[in-house]
Amino acid sequence: MTELTVNIEDPSMIEQIKQAISMLKGVASVTMKKKRRTGMERAVEDIEQGRIYEAESVEDLISQCKA
């Protein structure tokens, strides 16, 4: 069996695309996997959302975590 990967930019179209692909002759199944975000993508999102903290030292960081 051969696997085909399709990247979709507009998530609202997923169901329609899955239905269209399943109608093609020879298609055994249609499944969807969500793309995992990289650590860098998650870090950039944290910065954009303001989920960052600053500490003067390790001791300061530990005391902020305890608070």
PDB file of N, H, CA, C and O in Angstrom:
ATOM      1  N   MET A   1       0.849  -1.179   0.000  1.00  0.00           N
ATOM      2  CA  MET A   1       0.000   0.000   0.000  1.00  0.00           C
ATOM      3  C   MET A   1       0.890   1.235   0.000  1.00  0.00           C
ATOM      4  O   MET A   1       1.925   1.249   0.666  1.00  0.00           O
ATOM      5  N   THR A   2       0.511   2.245  -0.719  1.00  0.00           N
ATOM      6  H   THR A   2      -0.330   2.233  -1.260  1.00  0.00           H
ATOM      7  CA  THR A   2       1.248   3.499  -0.814  1.00  0.00           C
ATOM      8  C   THR A   2       0.502   4.582  -0.053  1.00  0.00           C
ATOM      9  O   THR A   2      -0.728   4.631  -0.059  1.00  0.00           O
ATOM     10  N   GLU A   3       1.262   5.447   0.599  1.00  0.00           N
ATOM     11  H   GLU A   3       2.261   5.408   0.604  1.00  0.00           H
ATOM     12  CA  GLU A   3       0.664   6.535   1.377  1.00  0.00           C
ATOM     13  C   GLU A   3       0.911   7.854   0.671  1.00  0.00           C
ATOM     14  O   GLU A   3       2.006   8.097   0.163  1.00  0.00           O
ATOM     15  N   LEU A   4      -0.100   8.703   0.639  1.00  0.00           N
ATOM     16  H   LEU A   4      -0.989   8.505   1.052  1.00  0.00           H
ATOM     17  CA  LEU A   4      -0.019  10.026   0.022  1.00  0.00           C
ATOM     18  C   LEU A   4      -0.261  11.068   1.108  1.00  0.00           C
ATOM     19  O   LEU A   4      -1.226  10.969   1.865  1.00  0.00           O
ATOM     20  N   THR A   5       0.609  12.059   1.184  1.00  0.00           N
ATOM     21  H   THR A   5       1.394  12.139   0.569  1.00  0.00           H
ATOM     22  CA  THR A   5       0.453  13.126   2.173  1.00  0.00           C
ATOM     23  C   THR A   5      -0.027  14.390   1.478  1.00  0.00           C
ATOM     24  O   THR A   5       0.541  14.807   0.469  1.00  0.00           O
ATOM     25  N   VAL A   6      -1.083  15.002   2.023  1.00  0.00           N
ATOM     26  H   VAL A   6      -1.545  14.663   2.843  1.00  0.00           H
ATOM     27  CA  VAL A   6      -1.642  16.236   1.468  1.00  0.00           C
ATOM     28  C   VAL A   6      -1.589  17.291   2.567  1.00  0.00           C
ATOM     29  O   VAL A   6      -2.138  17.089   3.650  1.00  0.00           O
ATOM     30  N   ASN A   7      -0.936  18.408   2.296  1.00  0.00           N
ATOM     31  H   ASN A   7      -0.490  18.573   1.416  1.00  0.00           H
ATOM     32  CA  ASN A   7      -0.880  19.515   3.255  1.00  0.00           C
ATOM     33  C   ASN A   7      -1.999  20.494   2.930  1.00  0.00           C
ATOM     34  O   ASN A   7      -2.147  20.922   1.785  1.00  0.00           O
ATOM     35  N   ILE A   8      -2.787  20.847   3.942  1.00  0.00           N
ATOM     36  H   ILE A   8      -2.668  20.500   4.872  1.00  0.00           H
ATOM     37  CA  ILE A   8      -3.950  21.706   3.749  1.00  0.00           C
ATOM     38  C   ILE A   8      -3.770  22.988   4.561  1.00  0.00           C
ATOM     39  O   ILE A   8      -3.531  22.938   5.768  1.00  0.00           O
ATOM     40  N   GLU A   9      -3.885  24.128   3.895  1.00  0.00           N
ATOM     41  H   GLU A   9      -4.078  24.168   2.915  1.00  0.00           H
ATOM     42  CA  GLU A   9      -3.724  25.411   4.577  1.00  0.00           C
ATOM     43  C   GLU A   9      -4.999  25.858   5.283  1.00  0.00           C
ATOM     44  O   GLU A   9      -4.928  26.471   6.348  1.00  0.00           O
ATOM     45  N   ASP A  10      -6.160  25.564   4.709  1.00  0.00           N
ATOM     46  H   ASP A  10      -6.218  25.066   3.843  1.00  0.00           H
ATOM     47  CA  ASP A  10      -7.436  26.020   5.254  1.00  0.00           C
ATOM     48  C   ASP A  10      -8.122  24.865   5.988  1.00  0.00           C
ATOM     49  O   ASP A  10      -8.712  23.999   5.343  1.00  0.00           O
ATOM     50  N   PRO A  11      -8.056  24.834   7.320  1.00  0.00           N
ATOM     51  CA  PRO A  11      -8.638  23.719   8.081  1.00  0.00           C
ATOM     52  C   PRO A  11     -10.147  23.541   7.886  1.00  0.00           C
ATOM     53  O   PRO A  11     -10.677  22.457   8.130  1.00  0.00           O
ATOM     54  N   SER A  12     -10.832  24.587   7.453  1.00  0.00           N
ATOM     55  H   SER A  12     -10.401  25.467   7.255  1.00  0.00           H
ATOM     56  CA  SER A  12     -12.278  24.470   7.269  1.00  0.00           C
ATOM     57  C   SER A  12     -12.622  23.564   6.083  1.00  0.00           C
ATOM     58  O   SER A  12     -13.767  23.132   5.948  1.00  0.00           O
ATOM     59  N   MET A  13     -11.652  23.279   5.235  1.00  0.00           N
ATOM     60  H   MET A  13     -10.722  23.630   5.345  1.00  0.00           H
ATOM     61  CA  MET A  13     -11.874  22.458   4.045  1.00  0.00           C
ATOM     62  C   MET A  13     -11.577  20.975   4.274  1.00  0.00           C
ATOM     63  O   MET A  13     -11.788  20.165   3.371  1.00  0.00           O
ATOM     64  N   ILE A  14     -11.099  20.607   5.446  1.00  0.00           N
ATOM     65  H   ILE A  14     -10.927  21.265   6.180  1.00  0.00           H
ATOM     66  CA  ILE A  14     -10.634  19.241   5.694  1.00  0.00           C
ATOM     67  C   ILE A  14     -11.706  18.195   5.400  1.00  0.00           C
ATOM     68  O   ILE A  14     -11.435  17.222   4.696  1.00  0.00           O
ATOM     69  N   GLU A  15     -12.901  18.373   5.920  1.00  0.00           N
ATOM     70  H   GLU A  15     -13.121  19.163   6.492  1.00  0.00           H
ATOM     71  CA  GLU A  15     -13.948  17.365   5.721  1.00  0.00           C
ATOM     72  C   GLU A  15     -14.307  17.202   4.253  1.00  0.00           C
ATOM     73  O   GLU A  15     -14.492  16.079   3.783  1.00  0.00           O
ATOM     74  N   GLN A  16     -14.407  18.308   3.522  1.00  0.00           N
ATOM     75  H   GLN A  16     -14.256  19.220   3.904  1.00  0.00           H
ATOM     76  CA  GLN A  16     -14.737  18.232   2.098  1.00  0.00           C
ATOM     77  C   GLN A  16     -13.625  17.538   1.313  1.00  0.00           C
ATOM     78  O   GLN A  16     -13.898  16.745   0.412  1.00  0.00           O
ATOM     79  N   ILE A  17     -12.380  17.837   1.656  1.00  0.00           N
ATOM     80  H   ILE A  17     -12.159  18.481   2.388  1.00  0.00           H
ATOM     81  CA  ILE A  17     -11.255  17.214   0.965  1.00  0.00           C
ATOM     82  C   ILE A  17     -11.193  15.723   1.271  1.00  0.00           C
ATOM     83  O   ILE A  17     -10.945  14.914   0.377  1.00  0.00           O
ATOM     84  N   LYS A  18     -11.419  15.355   2.537  1.00  0.00           N
ATOM     85  H   LYS A  18     -11.621  16.012   3.263  1.00  0.00           H
ATOM     86  CA  LYS A  18     -11.439  13.933   2.906  1.00  0.00           C
ATOM     87  C   LYS A  18     -12.519  13.193   2.124  1.00  0.00           C
ATOM     88  O   LYS A  18     -12.285  12.089   1.631  1.00  0.00           O
ATOM     89  N   GLN A  19     -13.687  13.789   2.010  1.00  0.00           N
ATOM     90  H   GLN A  19     -13.878  14.686   2.411  1.00  0.00           H
ATOM     91  CA  GLN A  19     -14.797  13.157   1.288  1.00  0.00           C
ATOM     92  C   GLN A  19     -14.451  13.005  -0.192  1.00  0.00           C
ATOM     93  O   GLN A  19     -14.710  11.957  -0.784  1.00  0.00           O
ATOM     94  N   ALA A  20     -13.872  14.035  -0.789  1.00  0.00           N
ATOM     95  H   ALA A  20     -13.661  14.887  -0.308  1.00  0.00           H
ATOM     96  CA  ALA A  20     -13.513  13.981  -2.205  1.00  0.00           C
ATOM     97  C   ALA A  20     -12.446  12.916  -2.463  1.00  0.00           C
ATOM     98  O   ALA A  20     -12.537  12.170  -3.438  1.00  0.00           O
ATOM     99  N   ILE A  21     -11.451  12.845  -1.605  1.00  0.00           N
ATOM    100  H   ILE A  21     -11.378  13.452  -0.813  1.00  0.00           H
ATOM    101  CA  ILE A  21     -10.388  11.855  -1.782  1.00  0.00           C
ATOM    102  C   ILE A  21     -10.937  10.444  -1.624  1.00  0.00           C
ATOM    103  O   ILE A  21     -10.541   9.539  -2.359  1.00  0.00           O
ATOM    104  N   SER A  22     -11.847  10.246  -0.669  1.00  0.00           N
ATOM    105  H   SER A  22     -12.168  10.980  -0.072  1.00  0.00           H
ATOM    106  CA  SER A  22     -12.387   8.901  -0.442  1.00  0.00           C
ATOM    107  C   SER A  22     -13.213   8.408  -1.642  1.00  0.00           C
ATOM    108  O   SER A  22     -13.415   7.202  -1.782  1.00  0.00           O
ATOM    109  N   MET A  23     -13.690   9.306  -2.504  1.00  0.00           N
ATOM    110  H   MET A  23     -13.525  10.286  -2.390  1.00  0.00           H
ATOM    111  CA  MET A  23     -14.463   8.916  -3.678  1.00  0.00           C
ATOM    112  C   MET A  23     -13.585   8.433  -4.836  1.00  0.00           C
ATOM    113  O   MET A  23     -14.094   7.853  -5.794  1.00  0.00           O
ATOM    114  N   LEU A  24     -12.286   8.664  -4.756  1.00  0.00           N
ATOM    115  H   LEU A  24     -11.872   9.135  -3.977  1.00  0.00           H
ATOM    116  CA  LEU A  24     -11.385   8.254  -5.826  1.00  0.00           C
ATOM    117  C   LEU A  24     -11.230   6.735  -5.858  1.00  0.00           C
ATOM    118  O   LEU A  24     -11.167   6.087  -4.813  1.00  0.00           O
ATOM    119  N   LYS A  25     -11.170   6.187  -7.040  1.00  0.00           N
ATOM    120  H   LYS A  25     -11.221   6.713  -7.888  1.00  0.00           H
ATOM    121  CA  LYS A  25     -11.015   4.750  -7.215  1.00  0.00           C
ATOM    122  C   LYS A  25      -9.660   4.311  -6.656  1.00  0.00           C
ATOM    123  O   LYS A  25      -8.631   4.923  -6.943  1.00  0.00           O
ATOM    124  N   GLY A  26      -9.674   3.254  -5.864  1.00  0.00           N
ATOM    125  H   GLY A  26     -10.510   2.756  -5.631  1.00  0.00           H
ATOM    126  CA  GLY A  26      -8.442   2.706  -5.309  1.00  0.00           C
ATOM    127  C   GLY A  26      -8.065   3.239  -3.941  1.00  0.00           C
ATOM    128  O   GLY A  26      -7.087   2.776  -3.354  1.00  0.00           O
ATOM    129  N   VAL A  27      -8.811   4.198  -3.415  1.00  0.00           N
ATOM    130  H   VAL A  27      -9.606   4.575  -3.891  1.00  0.00           H
ATOM    131  CA  VAL A  27      -8.502   4.741  -2.087  1.00  0.00           C
ATOM    132  C   VAL A  27      -9.080   3.799  -1.032  1.00  0.00           C
ATOM    133  O   VAL A  27     -10.290   3.574  -0.988  1.00  0.00           O
ATOM    134  N   ALA A  28      -8.209   3.249  -0.184  1.00  0.00           N
ATOM    135  H   ALA A  28      -7.227   3.432  -0.220  1.00  0.00           H
ATOM    136  CA  ALA A  28      -8.641   2.300   0.839  1.00  0.00           C
ATOM    137  C   ALA A  28      -9.160   3.011   2.086  1.00  0.00           C
ATOM    138  O   ALA A  28     -10.155   2.583   2.672  1.00  0.00           O
ATOM    139  N   SER A  29      -8.502   4.082   2.494  1.00  0.00           N
ATOM    140  H   SER A  29      -7.694   4.430   2.018  1.00  0.00           H
ATOM    141  CA  SER A  29      -8.938   4.810   3.683  1.00  0.00           C
ATOM    142  C   SER A  29      -8.383   6.227   3.645  1.00  0.00           C
ATOM    143  O   SER A  29      -7.407   6.510   2.951  1.00  0.00           O
ATOM    144  N   VAL A  30      -9.019   7.104   4.399  1.00  0.00           N
ATOM    145  H   VAL A  30      -9.812   6.873   4.963  1.00  0.00           H
ATOM    146  CA  VAL A  30      -8.570   8.493   4.514  1.00  0.00           C
ATOM    147  C   VAL A  30      -8.474   8.799   5.998  1.00  0.00           C
ATOM    148  O   VAL A  30      -9.475   8.739   6.712  1.00  0.00           O
ATOM    149  N   THR A  31      -7.268   9.129   6.469  1.00  0.00           N
ATOM    150  H   THR A  31      -6.455   9.178   5.889  1.00  0.00           H
ATOM    151  CA  THR A  31      -7.059   9.468   7.872  1.00  0.00           C
ATOM    152  C   THR A  31      -6.376  10.822   7.953  1.00  0.00           C
ATOM    153  O   THR A  31      -5.786  11.294   6.982  1.00  0.00           O
ATOM    154  N   MET A  32      -6.464  11.438   9.119  1.00  0.00           N
ATOM    155  H   MET A  32      -6.944  11.055   9.908  1.00  0.00           H
ATOM    156  CA  MET A  32      -5.893  12.761   9.310  1.00  0.00           C
ATOM    157  C   MET A  32      -4.958  12.736  10.509  1.00  0.00           C
ATOM    158  O   MET A  32      -5.290  12.171  11.551  1.00  0.00           O
ATOM    159  N   LYS A  33      -3.795  13.348  10.360  1.00  0.00           N
ATOM    160  H   LYS A  33      -3.526  13.808   9.514  1.00  0.00           H
ATOM    161  CA  LYS A  33      -2.855  13.532  11.460  1.00  0.00           C
ATOM    162  C   LYS A  33      -2.602  15.017  11.594  1.00  0.00           C
ATOM    163  O   LYS A  33      -2.378  15.710  10.602  1.00  0.00           O
ATOM    164  N   LYS A  34      -2.639  15.504  12.822  1.00  0.00           N
ATOM    165  H   LYS A  34      -2.822  14.941  13.628  1.00  0.00           H
ATOM    166  CA  LYS A  34      -2.308  16.902  13.047  1.00  0.00           C
ATOM    167  C   LYS A  34      -0.792  17.036  13.080  1.00  0.00           C
ATOM    168  O   LYS A  34      -0.089  16.189  13.631  1.00  0.00           O
ATOM    169  N   LYS A  35      -0.307  18.103  12.486  1.00  0.00           N
ATOM    170  H   LYS A  35      -0.877  18.791  12.037  1.00  0.00           H
ATOM    171  CA  LYS A  35       1.120  18.361  12.477  1.00  0.00           C
ATOM    172  C   LYS A  35       1.546  18.807  13.869  1.00  0.00           C
ATOM    173  O   LYS A  35       0.935  19.695  14.464  1.00  0.00           O
ATOM    174  N   ARG A  36       2.589  18.188  14.373  1.00  0.00           N
ATOM    175  H   ARG A  36       3.085  17.467  13.889  1.00  0.00           H
ATOM    176  CA  ARG A  36       3.114  18.603  15.672  1.00  0.00           C
ATOM    177  C   ARG A  36       3.932  19.869  15.512  1.00  0.00           C
ATOM    178  O   ARG A  36       4.726  20.006  14.582  1.00  0.00           O
ATOM    179  N   ARG A  37       3.725  20.780  16.427  1.00  0.00           N
ATOM    180  H   ARG A  37       3.080  20.669  17.182  1.00  0.00           H
ATOM    181  CA  ARG A  37       4.496  22.022  16.381  1.00  0.00           C
ATOM    182  C   ARG A  37       5.887  21.772  16.960  1.00  0.00           C
ATOM    183  O   ARG A  37       6.047  20.989  17.896  1.00  0.00           O
ATOM    184  N   THR A  38       6.876  22.435  16.402  1.00  0.00           N
ATOM    185  H   THR A  38       6.746  23.071  15.641  1.00  0.00           H
ATOM    186  CA  THR A  38       8.235  22.303  16.900  1.00  0.00           C
ATOM    187  C   THR A  38       8.385  23.103  18.189  1.00  0.00           C
ATOM    188  O   THR A  38       7.540  23.938  18.513  1.00  0.00           O
ATOM    189  N   GLY A  39       9.442  22.849  18.906  1.00  0.00           N
ATOM    190  H   GLY A  39      10.128  22.171  18.644  1.00  0.00           H
ATOM    191  CA  GLY A  39       9.723  23.598  20.124  1.00  0.00           C
ATOM    192  C   GLY A  39       9.874  25.082  19.844  1.00  0.00           C
ATOM    193  O   GLY A  39       9.449  25.922  20.637  1.00  0.00           O
ATOM    194  N   MET A  40      10.482  25.394  18.712  1.00  0.00           N
ATOM    195  H   MET A  40      10.827  24.711  18.068  1.00  0.00           H
ATOM    196  CA  MET A  40      10.668  26.799  18.342  1.00  0.00           C
ATOM    197  C   MET A  40       9.321  27.467  18.072  1.00  0.00           C
ATOM    198  O   MET A  40       9.116  28.613  18.472  1.00  0.00           O
ATOM    199  N   GLU A  41       8.401  26.774  17.402  1.00  0.00           N
ATOM    200  H   GLU A  41       8.567  25.843  17.078  1.00  0.00           H
ATOM    201  CA  GLU A  41       7.073  27.336  17.136  1.00  0.00           C
ATOM    202  C   GLU A  41       6.330  27.586  18.444  1.00  0.00           C
ATOM    203  O   GLU A  41       5.663  28.610  18.593  1.00  0.00           O
ATOM    204  N   ARG A  42       6.442  26.653  19.393  1.00  0.00           N
ATOM    205  H   ARG A  42       6.984  25.822  19.272  1.00  0.00           H
ATOM    206  CA  ARG A  42       5.790  26.844  20.696  1.00  0.00           C
ATOM    207  C   ARG A  42       6.423  28.002  21.463  1.00  0.00           C
ATOM    208  O   ARG A  42       5.722  28.771  22.121  1.00  0.00           O
ATOM    209  N   ALA A  43       7.752  28.123  21.378  1.00  0.00           N
ATOM    210  H   ALA A  43       8.320  27.498  20.843  1.00  0.00           H
ATOM    211  CA  ALA A  43       8.450  29.208  22.080  1.00  0.00           C
ATOM    212  C   ALA A  43       8.046  30.572  21.525  1.00  0.00           C
ATOM    213  O   ALA A  43       7.811  31.511  22.287  1.00  0.00           O
ATOM    214  N   VAL A  44       7.967  30.680  20.206  1.00  0.00           N
ATOM    215  H   VAL A  44       8.158  29.917  19.587  1.00  0.00           H
ATOM    216  CA  VAL A  44       7.559  31.950  19.585  1.00  0.00           C
ATOM    217  C   VAL A  44       6.135  32.299  19.992  1.00  0.00           C
ATOM    218  O   VAL A  44       5.831  33.463  20.256  1.00  0.00           O
ATOM    219  N   GLU A  45       5.254  31.292  20.046  1.00  0.00           N
ATOM    220  H   GLU A  45       5.500  30.347  19.832  1.00  0.00           H
ATOM    221  CA  GLU A  45       3.881  31.545  20.479  1.00  0.00           C
ATOM    222  C   GLU A  45       3.846  32.020  21.929  1.00  0.00           C
ATOM    223  O   GLU A  45       3.071  32.916  22.263  1.00  0.00           O
ATOM    224  N   ASP A  46       4.678  31.431  22.801  1.00  0.00           N
ATOM    225  H   ASP A  46       5.308  30.703  22.530  1.00  0.00           H
ATOM    226  CA  ASP A  46       4.750  31.875  24.193  1.00  0.00           C
ATOM    227  C   ASP A  46       5.152  33.342  24.270  1.00  0.00           C
ATOM    228  O   ASP A  46       4.569  34.107  25.038  1.00  0.00           O
ATOM    229  N   ILE A  47       6.140  33.733  23.482  1.00  0.00           N
ATOM    230  H   ILE A  47       6.613  33.111  22.859  1.00  0.00           H
ATOM    231  CA  ILE A  47       6.590  35.130  23.479  1.00  0.00           C
ATOM    232  C   ILE A  47       5.468  36.043  22.996  1.00  0.00           C
ATOM    233  O   ILE A  47       5.197  37.077  23.605  1.00  0.00           O
ATOM    234  N   GLU A  48       4.815  35.658  21.898  1.00  0.00           N
ATOM    235  H   GLU A  48       5.035  34.818  21.403  1.00  0.00           H
ATOM    236  CA  GLU A  48       3.732  36.472  21.346  1.00  0.00           C
ATOM    237  C   GLU A  48       2.571  36.620  22.322  1.00  0.00           C
ATOM    238  O   GLU A  48       1.917  37.663  22.355  1.00  0.00           O
ATOM    239  N   GLN A  49       2.308  35.578  23.120  1.00  0.00           N
ATOM    240  H   GLN A  49       2.838  34.731  23.093  1.00  0.00           H
ATOM    241  CA  GLN A  49       1.201  35.605  24.074  1.00  0.00           C
ATOM    242  C   GLN A  49       1.613  36.204  25.420  1.00  0.00           C
ATOM    243  O   GLN A  49       0.793  36.299  26.333  1.00  0.00           O
ATOM    244  N   GLY A  50       2.875  36.606  25.547  1.00  0.00           N
ATOM    245  H   GLY A  50       3.541  36.529  24.805  1.00  0.00           H
ATOM    246  CA  GLY A  50       3.330  37.226  26.788  1.00  0.00           C
ATOM    247  C   GLY A  50       3.593  36.240  27.908  1.00  0.00           C
ATOM    248  O   GLY A  50       3.619  36.626  29.076  1.00  0.00           O
ATOM    249  N   ARG A  51       3.789  34.978  27.574  1.00  0.00           N
ATOM    250  H   ARG A  51       3.769  34.664  26.624  1.00  0.00           H
ATOM    251  CA  ARG A  51       4.059  33.959  28.598  1.00  0.00           C
ATOM    252  C   ARG A  51       5.566  33.806  28.812  1.00  0.00           C
ATOM    253  O   ARG A  51       6.137  32.732  28.620  1.00  0.00           O
ATOM    254  N   ILE A  52       6.191  34.920  29.218  1.00  0.00           N
ATOM    255  H   ILE A  52       5.727  35.792  29.374  1.00  0.00           H
ATOM    256  CA  ILE A  52       7.627  34.912  29.487  1.00  0.00           C
ATOM    257  C   ILE A  52       7.865  35.507  30.872  1.00  0.00           C
ATOM    258  O   ILE A  52       7.072  36.309  31.365  1.00  0.00           O
ATOM    259  N   TYR A  53       8.957  35.105  31.480  1.00  0.00           N
ATOM    260  H   TYR A  53       9.602  34.454  31.080  1.00  0.00           H
ATOM    261  CA  TYR A  53       9.291  35.557  32.820  1.00  0.00           C
ATOM    262  C   TYR A  53      10.755  35.928  32.860  1.00  0.00           C
ATOM    263  O   TYR A  53      11.565  35.363  32.127  1.00  0.00           O
ATOM    264  N   GLU A  54      11.096  36.872  33.709  1.00  0.00           N
ATOM    265  H   GLU A  54      10.438  37.332  34.305  1.00  0.00           H
ATOM    266  CA  GLU A  54      12.482  37.286  33.852  1.00  0.00           C
ATOM    267  C   GLU A  54      12.908  37.090  35.288  1.00  0.00           C
ATOM    268  O   GLU A  54      12.125  37.291  36.216  1.00  0.00           O
ATOM    269  N   ALA A  55      14.165  36.696  35.463  1.00  0.00           N
ATOM    270  H   ALA A  55      14.801  36.533  34.709  1.00  0.00           H
ATOM    271  CA  ALA A  55      14.712  36.503  36.799  1.00  0.00           C
ATOM    272  C   ALA A  55      16.140  37.031  36.832  1.00  0.00           C
ATOM    273  O   ALA A  55      16.874  36.939  35.848  1.00  0.00           O
ATOM    274  N   GLU A  56      16.518  37.581  37.968  1.00  0.00           N
ATOM    275  H   GLU A  56      15.922  37.656  38.768  1.00  0.00           H
ATOM    276  CA  GLU A  56      17.868  38.122  38.142  1.00  0.00           C
ATOM    277  C   GLU A  56      18.901  37.005  38.287  1.00  0.00           C
ATOM    278  O   GLU A  56      20.047  37.142  37.860  1.00  0.00           O
ATOM    279  N   SER A  57      18.475  35.897  38.898  1.00  0.00           N
ATOM    280  H   SER A  57      17.544  35.785  39.246  1.00  0.00           H
ATOM    281  CA  SER A  57      19.390  34.786  39.157  1.00  0.00           C
ATOM    282  C   SER A  57      18.581  33.503  39.296  1.00  0.00           C
ATOM    283  O   SER A  57      17.352  33.517  39.234  1.00  0.00           O
ATOM    284  N   VAL A  58      19.286  32.401  39.484  1.00  0.00           N
ATOM    285  H   VAL A  58      20.285  32.389  39.535  1.00  0.00           H
ATOM    286  CA  VAL A  58      18.621  31.123  39.687  1.00  0.00           C
ATOM    287  C   VAL A  58      17.784  31.167  40.965  1.00  0.00           C
ATOM    288  O   VAL A  58      16.664  30.658  41.006  1.00  0.00           O
ATOM    289  N   GLU A  59      18.339  31.777  41.995  1.00  0.00           N
ATOM    290  H   GLU A  59      19.249  32.190  41.962  1.00  0.00           H
ATOM    291  CA  GLU A  59      17.618  31.883  43.264  1.00  0.00           C
ATOM    292  C   GLU A  59      16.328  32.697  43.086  1.00  0.00           C
ATOM    293  O   GLU A  59      15.282  32.348  43.634  1.00  0.00           O
ATOM    294  N   ASP A  60      16.417  33.780  42.316  1.00  0.00           N
ATOM    295  H   ASP A  60      17.266  34.064  41.870  1.00  0.00           H
ATOM    296  CA  ASP A  60      15.235  34.611  42.030  1.00  0.00           C
ATOM    297  C   ASP A  60      14.183  33.796  41.264  1.00  0.00           C
ATOM    298  O   ASP A  60      12.990  33.888  41.552  1.00  0.00           O
ATOM    299  N   LEU A  61      14.632  33.006  40.297  1.00  0.00           N
ATOM    300  H   LEU A  61      15.601  32.931  40.063  1.00  0.00           H
ATOM    301  CA  LEU A  61      13.709  32.159  39.528  1.00  0.00           C
ATOM    302  C   LEU A  61      13.021  31.165  40.440  1.00  0.00           C
ATOM    303  O   LEU A  61      11.807  30.984  40.349  1.00  0.00           O
ATOM    304  N   ILE A  62      13.765  30.521  41.312  1.00  0.00           N
ATOM    305  H   ILE A  62      14.751  30.668  41.386  1.00  0.00           H
ATOM    306  CA  ILE A  62      13.189  29.534  42.238  1.00  0.00           C
ATOM    307  C   ILE A  62      12.176  30.207  43.152  1.00  0.00           C
ATOM    308  O   ILE A  62      11.108  29.649  43.403  1.00  0.00           O
ATOM    309  N   SER A  63      12.493  31.402  43.657  1.00  0.00           N
ATOM    310  H   SER A  63      13.361  31.856  43.454  1.00  0.00           H
ATOM    311  CA  SER A  63      11.556  32.091  44.554  1.00  0.00           C
ATOM    312  C   SER A  63      10.285  32.501  43.798  1.00  0.00           C
ATOM    313  O   SER A  63       9.203  32.497  44.385  1.00  0.00           O
ATOM    314  N   GLN A  64      10.393  32.855  42.508  1.00  0.00           N
ATOM    315  H   GLN A  64      11.272  32.859  42.031  1.00  0.00           H
ATOM    316  CA  GLN A  64       9.217  33.187  41.713  1.00  0.00           C
ATOM    317  C   GLN A  64       8.354  31.953  41.491  1.00  0.00           C
ATOM    318  O   GLN A  64       7.127  32.048  41.460  1.00  0.00           O
ATOM    319  N   CYS A  65       8.982  30.808  41.336  1.00  0.00           N
ATOM    320  H   CYS A  65       9.979  30.730  41.361  1.00  0.00           H
ATOM    321  CA  CYS A  65       8.245  29.567  41.120  1.00  0.00           C
ATOM    322  C   CYS A  65       7.486  29.159  42.383  1.00  0.00           C
ATOM    323  O   CYS A  65       6.399  28.589  42.294  1.00  0.00           O
ATOM    324  N   LYS A  66       8.031  29.437  43.518  1.00  0.00           N
ATOM    325  H   LYS A  66       8.914  29.900  43.590  1.00  0.00           H
ATOM    326  CA  LYS A  66       7.387  29.086  44.790  1.00  0.00           C
ATOM    327  C   LYS A  66       6.226  30.008  45.112  1.00  0.00           C
ATOM    328  O   LYS A  66       5.305  29.624  45.833  1.00  0.00           O
ATOM    329  N   ALA A  67       6.265  31.219  44.582  1.00  0.00           N
ATOM    330  H   ALA A  67       7.013  31.531  43.996  1.00  0.00           H
ATOM    331  CA  ALA A  67       5.227  32.217  44.910  1.00  0.00           C
ATOM    332  C   ALA A  67       3.909  31.912  44.238  1.00  0.00           C
ATOM    333  O   ALA A  67       2.941  32.652  44.412  1.00  0.00           O
TER     334      ALA A  67
END
